[in-house]
Amino acid sequence: MSQQEIHDFVQVGYGPVGQTMAGLLGKAGYSVAVFERWPTLYGRARAGHIDHEIMRIFQSLGIAERLEEDMFRATKYVFRNAAGETLITFDWDRDGISGWPSDYIMYQPLIEDALDDAVRALPTVSIHQGWEAVALVRHADHIEVEFRSVRLGAEGEKVLGDDVRTVRGRYLIGADGANSFVRGQIGAGQQDFGFRETWLVCDLEPLEPLDFGFDNGQICDPARPHCLFQLGKKHRRFEFALLPGETAAQMESPEVAWELMAPYGVTEKNANLVRQAIYTFQSKLADRWHDGRIFLVGDAAHVMPPFMGQGMCSGVRDAKALAWRLDLAMRGIGGTNVLDSYRTERAPHVATLIGMSIEAGRVSCTFDPDTAAARDEAFRRGDVPPPPPFPHIEAGLLGTDAGTDIAGTLAPQGRIAIGETIGRFDDVLGSGWVLLLAPDSDVDIDAHRTAVLEHLGGKVVTLSAPGSGGEVVDIDGYYADYFAQHRVVAILYRPDFYIFAATDELAAIASLVDQLETRLGAVVPAQVAR
């Protein structure tokens, strides 16, 4: 790598969010130089849950089927009290709108391995492990970053070496975690939502089948709040809250872990303890997500408690939301409002999830028996409202719905057939901007509006019912049901699968493209302009 070369993107950090980011940009054909301070992949499970939206994003990188081989389709996610009574139930066992089951429990190292293979297969992406960012300089048309080599010490600790290299990129992406160097360089502060609890995490590789009857959820026992999960098909996890007055040092020995798991019949004879770690769960949101050509994704921008399983998911959403915006910027499409809309959309979405995670955590992290008894009684009486619905985008780069209220929600993905080819929509036709017309809509989109979509990398797709002779067949009637349920005839959705705008009138379909053209500014070249 020449130090004079200017890459399209320099990225700091190569966890699962950074891997996704590099994969999305590399798949779009951009040169991406990724630097990670650790010499190897982390290799230890942290996150344990992904949802259907994240699977659709992984589908776009070609790894979804590989991941599904080990992942465990989630059952209902239940919070129980010490007596075994159900306090809260989350429906994690549905079919998601994104074309995948709503929720999965997974083992993170396998996701990192699959992402790493996908990224390394991209010819425009280079991975440099064992390099830590130590300085950066802003220039008018690029960012210059200085890295120092890193090696591991005798105890596995990080030791800075003497080698230095300087790398330049048109944009810099900080995917470097909760202690982000890049966040510090843009002077971003963090809003602290005030939740802070420390738990012991124990990951197991069972040596024989283990069945606890209750396998996925929280045990809200004031004597010691804890939880248990199936991490994919080959691993399990227990987490135990540290009680008031306990220290991390007291909980670090394997003997403590085995003692805590003993009531569940887990012993060294039927399971290997593959990981034991102390985590302090926090809740923070950066007040700035970008500064000029520098952007944050994932834990660099936000951290949340794990009780909704949305920490890594939110980071992967960041990557998808930022990637298509940066693609437009690299192609000279849109203005600063497009890049500014990244935080405008993502921060409120993440803040809502942080709030939901905190509320769920407060139910679990109750240590006083009297408080827990009052909590349980409130649930029995029905005085506690059910969990709020999962958030969607409410502000940002959205159009105006005509007679509908689905802008900012996720677009559906069903199976389609084109000739003899049958598969999920994205696998058959790809993603990008899609103007999707209800089955057998008798509407022609004029050449200019079609050209606008094509210039953005999008397409117009008219669905057809089975047997009607159309080209793109809604073979299961999934889309027909969707359009009927929402009483719309067309949706225009974005590369991150969020609906930009929709309409219930055939005559208004073309106006959806007009709205997009207006929101992105004077973006179409002269040859496709009116």
N, C-alpha and C positions, 0 to 999 in steps of 0.2 A: 504493500500500500504506500503510494507516494504521499509524503507529507504536504505536497502542494496540491494534491487532488482535492476537489470539493465534492463531497458526496451529496446526494439529495437529502439524506437524513443521517445524523449521528444520534445514536440512542445509548443512554446509560441505563443498564439494568436488563436482565435476561431471565426473570422469573416467568411464570405463566402469562402474566399480562404483557410483559415485554416481548415474550415469544410471539404472542398473538399479534401485537403491534408490528413487529418485524415481518411476520408472515403476511399480513394484509398489505403492507406497503411493498414488500418484495414481490408478491403475486401481481401487484399492479404494475410491476416493471421498474420500480425505482431502486436506486442504489442505496443500500442501508448498511452502515457500519455500526455494529452492536458491540458494546464494551461492558463486561461484567466483572466485578471485583473478585468474585470467587473463581478459582481455577476450574471447577467442575460444576455440573448441575447440583442444586441443593440436595436433591435425593431424599428428602424427608417430607412426609405428609403434613400439610398445614390445613388448607381448605379441605372440606369433605363433601361438598354439595355443589351441584350445578343444576340449572333449570333449562327448560326447553329453548328459551331464547339463546342461551349460551351454546347449546348443542347446534342450533342453526348457524351460529357464527363459526363453530368448529367444523360444521359441514362445509362451509365456504372455503375452509383450508384443507378439506379432503381427509379429515381424520375422524369424523364422527363414528363411522362404523367400527373402526379399530377401537375407539374408546368404549363403545357399547359392549364389546366382548367381555370386559371385566366389570363394568359399572353395574350397580344394583339399582333397578327401578324402585324408587322410593315407595314405601307404604305411607300411611298417614303419619304426620309428624305431631306427636302428642306430648302435652305437658301434664304430668300426673303429680298428685301430692303424695305424702308419705304413706297414706292408706291405700293408694292405688286408684283413687278417684280421678277422673279426667277433668282437668281445668280448661285446657285449650286444645283444639284440634285444628291443624292446618291440612288442607286437602292437597297433599303432595302426590296423590295417586291418580290424577286425572290425565287426560290427553291434552297436551298443550297446543295452542293455536299455531305454534311454529313448526308443526309437523313431527314433533317428537313427544314422548311422555313428559308430563309437566315437570318432574323432578327426578334427579338421580343422586345416589350416594356413591362417591368414588374415592379412589386412592390417588392422591395428587401426583406422586412420582411417575405414574404411568401416563398421566396427561402431559407432564413435562417431557417425557421421553418421546411421545407421539408428536408434540409440537416441535421439539428439537429436530426430529427427522424431517418434518415438513419444511421447516425453515432452512435447514442445511441443503435441501434439494433445490432451493431457489438460487439461480446463478448470480443474482444481483445483490445478495445478502452475504455479508461476511461477519463471522462471530469471533470475538477476541475475548477469551476468558483469562482472568488473572490480571486485570487492569482496572485501576481505580481512578475516577475523575478527581482532579485536585484543583483545577483552575479553568476559567473560561473567559473569553474575550468576545464582545459583540462587535460585529462589523456591519456595514450597511446592507450587504447582500448575503452574509453567512455568519455562522458562529464557529469560533475556534475553541477547541477543548484540549486541555493538557491532561494526560494520563500518566500514572506511575505504575510500574509492575508490582504485582502482589504474589507472595508465596505463602504457603502454610507453615507455621512453626511446629515445634515438637508436640505441642498440645492441640494442634489443629486450629490455632488462632491465626488471624490474618497478620502478615508482616509485610510492610511496604519495602519494595526493592529499590534498586538504583536506576533502573532503566526508565526513560521518559520518552513519550511520543506525543506529538501534536496532530490533531485530526480536525478537519474542517467539514462542515455540513451546512446546507442551505437552511435546514431546520434542526433543532435539537429537541429530543424527546427525553424527558425524565421519567423512567420507569423503575426508579431505584429505591422504591420501598418507603417505609414509614420514616426512616431517618435520612430522607432524600437530600443529597448534595445539591441537586438541581433546584429543588424548592428553595433552599437557602440562598442560592445565587440570584433568584428573581425577587428575593425579599418578601416572600409570601408568609403571612401569619396563618395561624390556625385557630378556628373556633373550637373550643373544647366544650362538648355537651355534658361533661361532668360524670360520665359513667367510667368507673375504674374498678375492676375486680380481677383477682389473680386465681388461676386454676392450674391444676396438674393435668397434663394430657398424656394418656398412655395408649399407644398403638400396638396392636397384637396381630400376629400371624398364627391363627389356630392350627393345631396339629391334628385336630379331629373336629367334626361338626359341633358347633356350639349353638344352642337354642335357649334363649332366656324367656321365651314367651312374649316379652316386651323388648323389642330389639332396636327401636329407633325413637328416641325422644328424651325428654327431660324429666328427672325425678326431683320434684321441688320439695325436698325434705330439709327442714331447717337444721336438722342434726348434721347434715352435710349435703348440700345440693350437688347433684351429679347428673351425668347423661351418658347414654351409650348409643352407638351407631354401628351399622355394617358399612365398612369402607370398601365398596365394591364387593366382589365375590370371594376375595381371598384374605381380607383384613377386617379387623374390628377396632373400635375405639371406645375407651372410657375417658371421661373427663370428670374431675373432682374439684369442687371449690375449696380453696384454702379458707379455713375458719379464721375469725378474728383472733389475732395474736399469733397465728402460725406464720412461719417464714419460709421462703423458697428453699433455704438450706435444709430445713427439716424434711422437705418433701422430695429431695433429689435421689434418695437411695432406692434401688429396685425393691428392697424389702418393704418399703412403704407402699409402693405400687401394688405388689402382690397382696399385701394385707387389705388394701382398700377393695381389691377385686375379688377377694376370697368369698364374700357373701353370694356372689354369682357363680361360684363353683369354678372360677378361673384359677388355674395353678400352673406352675412351671411344667407339669406333666402334660397338659393339654394345649399349651400356647407358648409361643415365643414372644417376649417383650421386645419389639423392634425399635421402639422409640419411647422415651420418657422426657418430657419437657415442661417447664413452667412458663406460662404465658400470662401477661397482664393485659386484659381486654380493655381497650380504650375507645373513645368516640371523638374523632376530630375531623374537621373539614377545612381545607385550605381556602383562604379568602381570595387568592389569585391562582388561576390554573394555567395562565400563560402570560408571557411578556414578550411582545414582538414575535420573534422567531423561535421562542422557547415554550415548550408545552409540558404539562404534567399528566400522567395517567396512573391509575391504580392507587396503591397505598401512598404514593408520593402526594396525591391529592386528597385522600380521605382514608380513615380507618374506622371500623365499627365493631361492636361486639359480635360474636359468631352465632347468636341465637336465632337468626333468620337465615343463616347460610348464604349471605349475600355479599360478603367482602370481596372475594375473588371474582364473583359474577359481576359486581359493579365495575371492577377494573377492566374486565373483558369488554363490557359495554363501552367503557371509555375508549378503548382501543378502536372498536368498530366505529364509534361516533366521530372520532378524530381522523381516522384514516381516510374516509371519503371527503372530508373537508380539506385535508391536506392535498388530496388528489386534485380537487378543484383549484386550489391555490397554485399548485405546480403547473397546472394547465392554463393559468390566467383567467379562470372562470370565477365570477363572484368577487366580492370585495372583502374588506376587513370584517364586515358584518357577519359573513359566513363563519369565519374563524372565531369571532367573538361569541357567536351563538353556541359554541361548544360548551363553555361554562354555563351560559344562560340556561341551557337545557339540562346538563348533567348535574350541576350542583343541587338544584331543588330535588331532583329525583333521588340523588344519594342522601340528601338531608332527610327526606321522608323515610328512607330505608334505615338510616341511623336511628331515627326516632322509634320506628317499629322494633328494631333490634334491642334498643334500650328498654322499651316497655316489656318486651318478652323476657329480657334479662332480669328485670326487676321482679317478675313473677317467680323466676327460678332462684334468684340470689336473695332469698329471705332467710335470715339466720335466727330470728327471734321466734320462739314457739307461739307466743301470743299473737304476734303479727301474722304468722303463717296461718293460725287458726281463723283469724278474722278474714284473711284472704280467701281461705277455703270456703267459709260460710258465704262470702259475697258471691263467689262463683256458683254455689249451690242455689242461692236465691235468684240467680240470673241478673244480679245487679251490675255485672261487668259486661260491657259491650263486646261483641265479637271483634276479632282483629279486622282492621280496615282492609279494603281491597288493595291489591298490589298497585303501586303507582304507575302512571304513564306520563308522557311528556305533556306539559301544560303550557310551556312558553318556549320560544325559540324560533327555529326555521320551520314554521308550519303555515299552511294556507288557511283559508276560511272555508269551513264546511258549508255545503249548500243543503240544508234540510237534514243534516246528520250531526252526530256528536262524536265521531270516531277518529278525528285527527289527533295524532299523538299516541294512538294505541298501536299495537303490533298488527302487522298484516298477516293474513293466514298463509299457510303453506300446506297444500294438499298434493295428492298424486295426479299427474296428468299423463296423457298419451299423445305422442306425435308419431303417426304411422305405427311402426312396431316397437318404438321406444317408449317404455313406461318407467316412471320414477317420480320422486319428489320434484316439485316445480323447479327449485334452484339447480338441481342436478341436471335437469333436462334443458332448461332455458337460461340458467345463470341468474344473477341478481342484478344489482345496479338500480337505477330509477326504473320503475315499472308502472305504466298506466294499464291497469287491469280492468277489463270490461266484463260485466256479468255474462253468463252463458247466453249465446245467441243474440247479443245486442246488435241491433241493426244500425250501426253508427260508423261513419267513415271519418277518420282523423286526417285533416288536410296535410299537405306536404310540408308546410312550414312548421307546424306543431310537431309532426313526426321528426323533422330535422332537428328541432330544438332538443327533443329527448335523445336522439342519436348522438348529438353533439355532447350531451352530458353522459354518454355511455349507457343510455337507457333504451327502452323499447315499449311498443304498444302491443298488448296481448289481448285478443278476444277469445274468451273461452267458449266452448260449445258442449252441448249435452251429448251423451253417448248416442250414436246412431243418427245424429243430425247432419253428418257429413262435414263438420268443421275440422279445422286443422289441429287445434289444441283442445283435446277432449278432457273434460272434467269427469274422469272415469268413475269416481265414487260418489259424485253429486255433492262433494264437500263444499266446493265454492258456491254452488247453487244455494245450499243451505245457508252459507254465510251471508250472501247478498240478500237473501230473503229475510233472514233474521234482523239484519241491520237496515233493511229497506233502502238499499243503495243500488245504483246501476254501475258505478265505477269508483275505484280507489286509485289514487296515485301515491305510491310509496317509495321510500328513500332506500339508498344502499344499506342502511342499518335496519331495514325492515319496518320502520315506523311510518305510519300513514301521514303523508303531507297534507292531503285534502281528499274529500270524497263528495259525491253528489247523488241525489235521488232523482235527478232529471236528465234524460238523454240529451236535451238541448244544451245542458251546462257542462257536459264532459270536456269539451275543448277548453273551457275557461280554467280548468284545473291546470293545464299546461301554461296558460297565460299567467296565472298566479305564480307559478314556479319561475317563469322567465322574469317576472317583475321582482320577485324576492331576491333573485340572484343578480339582479342588475343587468346592464347591457352586456350580456355575455356571448350572444351568438354572433359568429363572424358574418361578414357582409353577404357571403354566398347563400346563407340560410335566412337572412333578415328579410322582413317584409319589403 
